[in-house]
Amino acid sequence: MKVKCPTCGKEIEYSSANPWRPFCSERCKLIDLGEWASDGYVIEGDPGCSVVKLLSAAIAAFSACTA
């Protein structure tokens, strides 16, 4: 299956033979990682909200089991 590299747009084969998939190269993979690390990309929403709820539920469940 052919896909476009998310960083540069080059068309590549999406297969296990490509160690950087879905990217065309290690360079494009690292450029993308750098964008995430520098907040170039963001996911909208309340950060941590769902994580806090999940952890609270896990703590409550654990507390109920050990009581």
N, C-alpha and C positions, 0 to 999 in steps of 0.2 A: 504494500500500500504506500502510495506517495503522499507526503505531507510537506507543508512549508515550515521551515525553521522559525520558531516564534521570535527569534532575535533579528535575523537578517533577511528572512523570507525565501532563502534558497530552497528549492524543492529537493527533498531527500527521500530515501527509502526508509520507512518506519519498520525496522525489523531488529531482532536480537543481535544481528551482525553489527549494528551501529551502537557502540558503547555509550554514546552521548544522547541517544534519542530522548526526547523529540527534537533535540538540537542537531545541527549539522557538524559541530566541532566542539572541542573542549573550550575553545575561546568563546563561542556563543553561549555555552552553558555558564561560564564564569561571568560573562557580562550580565546575564540574567540574574545570577546569584547576587552580584554586586548591586543591582537595582533593588532587589528585595532588602538587602542588608542596609542600604542607605535610604530606605523608605521611599524609593522611587515608585514602587508599587505598593498599594495599600488595599486592604479588604474593608469595605464599608461596614459600619456597625459599631456597637459598644464593645471595645476590646476587653476580653476577659470575662464578659458577662456570663456566657454559657459555661466557661470553665469554672467560675465561682459556684454556679448552681450545681454543676456536676460534682465538684469536690464536696460541697455542703451535703448533698444527698449521699455521697459515699461515706462521709464521716458519720452521718446520722445512722446509716445502715450498719456500719461497723460498731457504733456505740450500742445499738439495739442488740447486736449479736453477742457482745461481751458483757452485757448487763446481767 
